């Protein structure tokens, strides 16, 4: 290795001495080259320095844009379970993390209010039955010109009110999953002392803040259920990346804190308001959870968006070809054929950088792309060291 490095340094020194006069002669005959600095090296010298010259590409740049976000459940696929009536928790049939199906019993509440509600319904039904008979009797009396119209109207009003009350109480019982038809015969009907709380959707129990014996009101959260078969991610998009996101676009979802495989999602909608604090808008990306993975709301994700905004037919080079110097970007490029002396003239060009990816960069020459050029793929600092030596500049830049 030491002998190899010594050989490189010797070659650089020898080439510097040999190329200086060539630089002056060429600069005198070529007005364009007067404005740029160059070196001349043989193919063997380039090989020794491990410098490979390649032809620039002309394809658009495709790069990945990474946008952060978090998982949120779809409104129809998450549920906060509560009771429609106050009661005491008697039994719990599930545990946190359990997979439940729609309609599956979760727990049982015993309720004094439920008993009173059924009693009220029985009273209301009896009242309807009574006024139905009385209404029919008053109707017959009125037809035979025996009864008074006022009595008929009073009876009709009470009958309608009784039916309305019975229908309201029936609807309340229906919400509690109690069939009111079982009270058709008050003598044989059975009043239920408890109500069964059932799952409103398929999903996993993510929260179960109940214990046997606790009193639950209608405001008490008994369970949280999330169906993770379809979720969406809230992705935060900043102003500079707004043009990269559109509705219906496919993006890749990366679960950055978990070992789950990435999945493809689709942009469902894009918020039309910018958050005043973060200066970002929210894009909602729907996706299906990876098979066998428990994805829950609140998990951090990253959306990988393909940026295909590179100019069609743009000149592209490997990012390793770029050299930064004083906030400017340079490349080393030369003719694709050696000159009569068997050397390649390699010029240091100042360029502008357009779109970039992890491996490629779009370059723009101020005066247009020189024809038939090849570009140094890597080890450009070796060429810069050689250029500095030829220019009489200290290699360290001091």
Secondary structure, 3 states (H helix, E strand, C coil): CHHHHHHHHHHHHHHHHHHHHHHHHHHHHCCCHHHCCEEEEEHHHHHHCCCCEECCECCCCCEEEEEEEEEEECHHHEEEECCCCCEEEEEECCCCCCEECCCCEEEEEECHHHHHHHHHHHHHHHHHHHHHHHHHHHHHHHHCCCCCHHHHHHHHHHHHHHHHHHHHHHHHHHHCCCCHHHHCCCCCCCCCCEEEEECCCCEEEEECCCCCCCEECCCCCCEEEECCCCEEEEEEEEHHHHHHCCCCCEEEEECCCCCCCCEEEEEEEECCCCCCCCCEEEEEEEECCCCCCCCCCCCEEEEEEEECCCCCCCEEEEHHHCEEECCEEEEEEEECCCCCCCEEEEEEEEEEEEEECCCEEEEEECCCCCCCEEEECCCHHHHHHHHHHHHCCCCCCC
